[in-house]
Amino acid sequence: MSIVLGDRYTVDLFKLMGFDGRAFTDAKELYEYILKNINIYNVFFISSNFAKQLRKELDELRLRNTNKIFVEIPSVLENMEKEVNYLQLVRQILGG
């Protein structure tokens, strides 16, 4: 089971593709959400604008939870000037 976490624009885009998602305005809230739901999801897609702020915490989570996948995805907010094929990105990550 996977979930997309990040800013509302990125989360909304992934929801349109059928993903479960939750939007945040604060990186600390996002991190606390991961901790509370670590046993529910196997794959956490995290928008780059929040992943950059949580680099150390996400690295620690990767080391402690080797059966979980934490993926940084380009934030829609940060990539307004260039085109990103989000569907292709997800297919590459999930192997579909």
Secondary structure, DSSP 8 states (H G I E B T S, - for coil): -EEEEE-HHHHHHHHHTT--EEE-S-HHHHHHHHHHTTTT-SEEEEEHHHHTTTHHHHHHHHHH-TTSEEEEE--TTT-TTS---HHHHHHHHHT-
